[in-house]
Amino acid sequence: MDYTVTTNGGSGCTVEVYDADGRKVAAGTGKAGTLHISNACLWDVHAAYLYTFVVRIVDGDKVVDEYSDRIGIRTFEVKNGRFLLNGKPIYLKGFGKHEDADLRGRGLDLVTVKRDFECMKWIGANCFRTSHYPYAEEVYQLADEEGFLIIDEVPAVGFMESLMNFVAANQGNGKQVGYFEKETTPKLLENHKQALTEMIARDKNHASVIAWSILNEPQCTSEGTEAYFKPLFDLAHALDPQKRPRTYAIIMMSGPDTSKGQQFADFISLNRYYGWYVMGGNGISDAEDAFRAEMDKWAEVRGDRPVIFTEYGADTLAEEHKLPSVMWSQEYQNEYLDMNHRVFDSYDFVQGELVWNFADFQTTEGIMRVNGNKKGIFTRQRHPKDAAYTFRARWTALPRDYKG
């Protein structure tokens, strides 16, 4: 494997690699070079093997500075419509998440992080998306140790005009102005590049990180979309030595015929809520038909790229039960999930399902939420809803190479 080391001085540099038993298995000299590890143990899902890399800045015999990191060795690529981990197909199963929990609120809580990983192992998940921002680095370190896959997302959410702003921007001149065609767009792009650069610089050495998500739910149907997207996707490819696949989460208003950004994605990520925000309740049978109609169109434009669902879900109160089911009941959540999974299973190119959300999370007060977002498969206190057992039964039964 090739390596590079960045320092702020002119002193020399050494690199040593140790296996899990503390044996030195490779060494190099200089700020760039190639390390050879014979019979390397590969990092894998739920079977993580980490080597310790020790980098030293030296001045003669004196060690000026030293840094160590635990790094897994693995390959990940998109090929022929599949995700390949170490050359073998893998189907993505997991969650969108938030750094949010009871008592602590938003932010890092190591006990909660450990609990989350234990819940994800119990339910049969192998992947999560850091919606909608990079998480604390401790989360990635634990994902490396536990063998979980991460789609790492830059903090670029809400890139769409509100209705009032859209009306104000388009009054009087007879021409519509899209989100990426404003005077402030160049500055926004500059800041976006900086955030992307910082995320990749920090997270590129984590074996758990398999892909970069460049945006979440942007308004990407107007003419300025392509000029805004292309430099970001190009930058991600240039910054990442591994050339990880790039994607972004496509909002429901951007379809296969209208999404001008999807051409840049190495795999297609869809946020879809048929049966909740669209045709919810007793309209769920019509929702399934509409969902399939859209998927048929994605089949025509995707090329050989896989499609995953980065969001789907239904708000559910953990204490609410009702037959016949109604929205917000646990019975409805399971019926909603069963419908979505029937659709997923019908299309060979669907290669992953990341439900929204891992756990209930706090939001601002308002008439649309009951003390927060309740789409969690677990409660905010990390207790399972009925849907957790639905997922456990499904995910533990699906083979690793499902549809592979």
C-alpha positions in Angstrom: 0.0 0.0 0.0 1.1 3.6 -0.7 1.3 6.2 2.0 2.0 9.9 2.4 2.7 11.8 5.5 2.2 15.6 5.9 4.3 17.5 8.4 5.0 21.2 9.1 8.8 20.9 9.2 11.8 19.5 7.3 12.7 16.6 9.6 12.8 13.1 8.4 9.9 10.6 8.9 9.5 6.9 9.6 6.5 4.6 9.4 6.1 1.3 11.1 3.1 -1.1 11.0 2.2 -3.6 13.8 -0.3 -6.4 13.7 -2.9 -7.1 16.3 -0.4 -9.2 18.3 2.2 -6.3 18.3 4.5 -7.8 15.8 6.1 -5.4 13.3 5.0 -6.4 9.8 6.2 -3.4 7.7 8.3 -0.3 7.8 9.2 2.6 5.6 11.3 5.7 5.6 10.4 9.1 4.2 7.2 11.1 3.8 5.9 9.0 0.9 6.5 5.4 0.0 5.0 1.9 -0.3 4.5 -0.6 2.5 4.3 -4.3 1.9 2.4 -6.4 4.4 2.6 -10.1 3.6 -0.6 -12.2 4.0 -2.5 -9.2 5.3 -5.6 -9.9 7.4 -8.5 -8.0 5.8 -10.9 -5.8 7.6 -14.5 -7.0 7.2 -18.0 -6.4 8.4 -18.4 -7.6 12.0 -14.9 -9.1 11.7 -12.7 -6.1 12.0 -8.9 -6.6 12.0 -6.9 -3.4 12.7 -3.2 -2.8 12.2 -1.4 -0.1 14.2 0.4 2.4 12.1 3.1 4.4 13.9 4.4 7.6 12.3 7.5 9.3 13.8 9.2 12.6 12.9 12.9 12.1 13.5 15.9 14.4 13.7 18.8 12.0 13.6 18.3 9.6 16.5 15.9 12.0 18.2 12.1 11.5 17.9 10.5 14.9 17.5 6.9 13.7 17.3 5.0 10.5 17.1 1.5 9.6 16.0 -0.3 6.2 15.9 -3.5 5.1 14.3 -5.4 1.8 14.0 -6.2 1.2 10.4 -8.0 -1.7 8.6 -7.0 -3.0 5.2 -9.8 -3.6 2.8 -11.2 -2.8 -0.6 -14.5 -1.3 -1.5 -15.9 -0.5 -4.9 -19.0 -0.2 -7.0 -19.0 -2.6 -10.0 -21.6 -4.0 -12.3 -24.4 -2.6 -10.2 -23.1 -4.2 -6.9 -21.2 -3.1 -3.9 -18.0 -5.1 -3.4 -16.2 -5.4 -0.1 -12.9 -7.2 -0.5 -14.1 -8.2 -3.9 -17.3 -9.9 -2.7 -20.9 -8.5 -3.0 -22.5 -7.0 0.1 -26.0 -5.7 0.6 -26.3 -2.6 2.8 -28.6 -2.8 5.8 -28.9 -0.1 8.4 -29.9 3.4 9.3 -29.8 7.1 9.0 -28.9 8.3 12.5 -28.4 11.5 14.5 -26.0 12.4 17.3 -29.0 12.8 19.7 -30.1 10.9 22.8 -32.1 11.4 26.0 -30.5 13.4 28.8 -27.4 14.4 26.8 -29.3 15.9 23.9 -27.2 16.6 20.7 -23.6 15.7 21.0 -21.1 13.0 21.8 -22.0 10.6 24.6 -19.7 7.5 24.6 -22.1 5.3 26.6 -24.9 6.0 24.1 -22.5 5.4 21.2 -21.7 1.9 22.5 -25.3 1.2 23.1 -26.1 2.2 19.6 -23.6 -0.2 18.1 -24.9 -3.0 20.3 -28.4 -2.3 19.1 -27.3 -2.3 15.5 -25.5 -5.6 16.0 -28.6 -7.2 17.6 -30.8 -6.1 14.8 -28.5 -7.4 12.0 -27.4 -4.0 10.5 -24.1 -3.5 8.8 -24.2 0.2 7.7 -25.3 3.7 8.7 -25.2 7.2 7.1 -23.9 10.1 9.2 -27.0 12.2 8.5 -26.5 15.0 8.0 -23.0 15.9 9.1 -19.7 14.2 10.1 -20.0 12.7 13.5 -17.4 12.8 16.4 -14.3 10.9 15.4 -14.8 8.4 18.3 -17.9 7.1 16.3 -15.7 6.2 13.3 -13.1 4.7 15.6 -15.7 2.4 17.2 -17.1 1.6 13.7 -13.6 0.5 12.7 -13.4 -1.8 15.7 -16.9 -3.2 15.4 -16.8 -3.7 11.7 -19.6 -1.3 10.5 -19.8 0.5 7.2 -20.3 4.3 7.1 -21.6 6.6 4.4 -20.0 9.8 5.5 -22.0 12.9 4.8 -20.9 16.5 4.5 -23.0 19.1 6.5 -25.0 20.2 3.4 -28.7 19.9 4.2 -31.6 22.2 3.4 -30.3 23.4 0.1 -33.8 24.3 -1.2 -35.9 27.4 -1.3 -38.8 27.8 1.1 -42.1 28.6 -0.6 -41.9 32.3 0.5 -38.3 32.7 -0.6 -39.1 31.0 -3.9 -42.0 33.4 -4.6 -40.0 36.5 -3.6 -37.0 35.5 -5.7 -39.2 35.0 -8.8 -41.6 37.9 -8.7 -41.8 40.4 -11.6 -39.1 39.2 -14.0 -40.9 36.2 -15.5 -37.9 34.0 -14.9 -37.5 31.4 -12.2 -34.4 31.4 -10.1 -33.3 28.1 -8.8 -31.4 27.5 -5.5 -28.0 27.3 -7.3 -28.4 30.3 -9.5 -28.2 33.1 -6.9 -25.6 35.8 -6.2 -24.6 34.0 -3.1 -23.9 30.6 -4.9 -20.1 31.2 -5.4 -19.6 31.8 -1.7 -21.8 28.8 -0.8 -19.8 26.6 -3.2 -16.5 27.8 -1.6 -17.8 26.9 1.9 -19.1 23.6 0.7 -15.7 22.7 -0.8 -14.0 23.6 2.5 -16.4 21.4 4.5 -15.8 18.5 2.1 -12.1 19.0 2.2 -12.0 18.9 6.0 -14.3 15.8 6.2 -12.2 13.8 3.8 -8.9 14.9 5.4 -10.1 13.7 8.8 -11.9 10.5 7.8 -10.1 9.1 4.8 -8.0 6.6 6.9 -11.1 4.9 8.4 -11.8 1.4 7.0 -15.4 1.9 8.1 -15.9 4.8 5.7 -17.0 3.4 2.3 -18.5 6.4 0.5 -18.9 10.1 0.6 -22.4 11.7 0.6 -21.9 15.2 -0.8 -25.4 16.7 -0.1 -28.7 15.7 1.5 -32.0 16.5 -0.3 -30.9 19.5 -2.4 -33.2 21.2 -4.8 -31.5 19.9 -7.9 -34.0 20.3 -10.8 -32.9 23.8 -12.0 -30.2 24.8 -14.5 -27.5 25.7 -12.0 -27.4 22.2 -10.5 -24.8 20.7 -12.8 -22.4 23.6 -12.5 -22.6 23.4 -8.7 -22.4 19.6 -8.3 -19.6 18.8 -10.7 -16.7 20.6 -8.9 -17.8 19.0 -5.6 -17.8 15.5 -7.0 -14.5 16.1 -8.8 -13.0 17.4 -5.6 -14.0 14.4 -3.6 -12.4 12.1 -6.1 -9.2 14.2 -6.2 -8.9 14.4 -2.4 -9.5 10.7 -1.6 -6.5 8.4 -2.3 -9.0 5.4 -2.2 -11.4 7.1 -4.7 -14.4 6.0 -2.7 -17.7 6.1 -4.5 -19.7 9.4 -4.2 -23.4 9.9 -3.8 -26.0 12.3 -2.5 -29.5 11.8 -1.0 -32.1 12.6 -3.6 -35.3 14.3 -2.3 -38.7 13.0 -3.4 -39.5 16.0 -5.6 -36.4 15.1 -7.7 -37.3 12.2 -9.9 -35.4 10.1 -12.5 -36.6 12.5 -15.2 -35.9 15.8 -13.3 -32.9 15.3 -11.1 -30.0 17.0 -12.8 -27.5 16.0 -10.2 -27.9 12.2 -10.3 -25.6 11.9 -13.3 -22.6 12.6 -11.0 -23.3 9.9 -8.4 -21.5 6.6 -8.4 -24.6 5.1 -6.8 -28.1 6.5 -6.5 -29.4 7.3 -3.0 -33.1 7.9 -2.7 -35.1 9.4 0.2 -38.6 8.2 -0.3 -41.7 8.3 1.8 -44.5 6.6 -0.2 -47.1 5.6 2.4 -46.2 8.4 4.8 -45.8 11.9 3.4 -47.4 10.7 0.1 -50.5 8.5 0.0 -50.4 7.6 3.7 -53.0 5.8 5.8 -55.7 4.0 3.7 -53.9 5.2 0.6 -51.0 2.9 1.1 -52.1 0.4 -1.6 -52.0 3.2 -4.1 -48.7 4.3 -2.7 -47.1 1.0 -3.6 -48.3 1.3 -7.2 -46.9 4.8 -7.4 -43.6 3.7 -5.8 -43.2 0.9 -8.4 -43.9 3.3 -11.2 -41.1 5.6 -10.1 -38.7 2.6 -9.7 -39.4 1.5 -13.2 -38.2 4.9 -14.4 -35.1 4.7 -12.3 -34.4 1.4 -13.9 -34.2 3.2 -17.3 -31.7 5.9 -16.2 -29.5 4.3 -13.6 -27.1 2.7 -16.0 -25.1 0.0 -14.2 -25.2 1.8 -10.9 -26.8 0.3 -7.7 -29.7 2.1 -6.0 -30.0 2.3 -2.2 -32.6 3.9 0.0 -31.0 6.4 2.4 -34.4 7.3 4.0 -37.8 5.7 4.3 -39.9 5.6 7.4 -43.1 6.4 9.3 -43.6 8.3 12.5 -44.7 5.9 15.3 -45.6 6.3 18.9 -44.2 3.5 21.0 -47.3 3.2 23.1 -49.8 3.4 20.2 -51.6 0.3 19.0 -54.7 0.0 16.9 -56.5 -2.5 14.6 -57.3 -1.8 11.9 -54.0 0.2 11.8 -53.8 3.9 11.6 -50.9 6.2 11.0 -48.7 6.7 14.1 -49.6 3.2 15.4 -47.0 0.4 15.6 -49.2 -1.7 13.4 -49.1 0.9 10.7 -45.3 1.2 10.9 -44.9 -2.5 10.3 -47.4 -2.5 7.4 -45.6 0.5 5.9 -42.2 -1.2 6.2 -43.5 -4.5 4.7 -44.8 -2.5 1.7 -41.5 -0.8 1.2 -39.5 -4.0 1.5 -41.8 -5.7 -1.1 -40.8 -2.9 -3.5 -37.1 -3.2 -2.6 -37.1 -7.0 -3.1 -38.7 -6.6 -6.5 -35.8 -4.8 -8.1 -32.4 -6.5 -8.4 -30.6 -3.2 -8.7 -31.7 -2.1 -5.2 -28.7 -2.9 -3.2 -29.3 -1.3 0.2 -31.9 -0.1 2.7 -31.0 2.5 5.4 -34.3 3.3 7.3 -35.0 6.7 8.8 -34.3 6.7 11.7 -32.3 4.6 14.0 -33.9 6.2 17.1 -36.5 8.9 17.8 -34.8 12.3 18.1 -35.7 15.7 19.4 -36.8 18.5 17.0 -38.2 22.0 17.4 -41.7 22.3 18.7 -44.5 22.4 16.2 -47.8 20.9 15.1 -46.2 18.4 12.8 -44.2 16.6 15.5 -45.2 14.9 18.8 -42.2 15.9 21.0 -39.8 15.2 18.2 -39.4 13.0 15.2 -40.8 9.6 16.0 -39.7 7.6 13.0 -37.2 5.7 15.1 -37.0 1.9 15.1 -35.8 2.4 18.6 -37.1 5.0 21.1 -35.0 7.9 22.1 -34.0 5.9 25.1 -32.8 3.1 22.8 -35.6 0.6 23.6 -37.0 -1.4 20.6 -40.4 -0.6 19.0 -42.3 -3.5 17.4 -40.6 -2.6 14.1 -37.2 -3.5 15.6 -38.2 -7.1 15.7 -39.5 -6.8 12.1 -36.1 -5.6 11.0 -34.2 -8.2 13.1 -36.2 -11.0 11.5 -35.6 -9.6 8.0 -32.0 -8.5 8.3 -30.6 -11.6 10.1 -32.2 -13.7 7.4 -30.9 -11.8 4.4 -27.6 -13.3 3.1 -24.6 -11.0 3.0 -24.6 -11.0 -0.8 -28.4 -10.7 -1.1 -29.2 -10.1 -4.8 -25.4 -10.4 -5.4 
